[in-house]
Amino acid sequence: QEQLVESGGGLVQPGGSLRLSCAASGSFFSINVMGWYRQAPGKQRELVATITGGSSTNYADSVKGRFTISRDNGKNTVYLQMNSLKPEDTAVYYCKVVTTIGSYWGQGTQVTVSS
């Protein structure tokens, strides 16, 4: 059974850093795009960053220059390095994997940026 396991969330002060990980386990077939989305309270889920199998990346304007997405194809894992965090980055962060036969979401990990 396919499963996405996220880790790395937590509480951090403004200006701090966190690294999120999302490992895809099970019989994932031909993973194409991997990405991170986030949803703050009372807001819609929004794209944070995506990365293709060829390592082409795309970022939301609000995180450009602060966040870096990367992936390890051998481990079917995607990472999100978040630096210079701001209170407005507070949200539940979700991993998404797109394969040739469907899309899958992780369960979400809470990121809270507060002093």
Sequence and secondary structure as in RCSB ss.txt:
>XXXX:A:sequence
QEQLVESGGGLVQPGGSLRLSCAASGSFFSINVMGWYRQAPGKQRELVATITGGSSTNYADSVKGRFTISRDNGK
NTVYLQMNSLKPEDTAVYYCKVVTTIGSYWGQGTQVTVSS
>XXXX:A:secstr
  EEEEE  EEE TT  EEEEEEEES   SEEEEEEEEE TTS  EEEEEE TT  EEE TTTTTTEEEEEETTT
TEEEEEE S  GGG EEEEEEEEESS EEE   EEEEE  
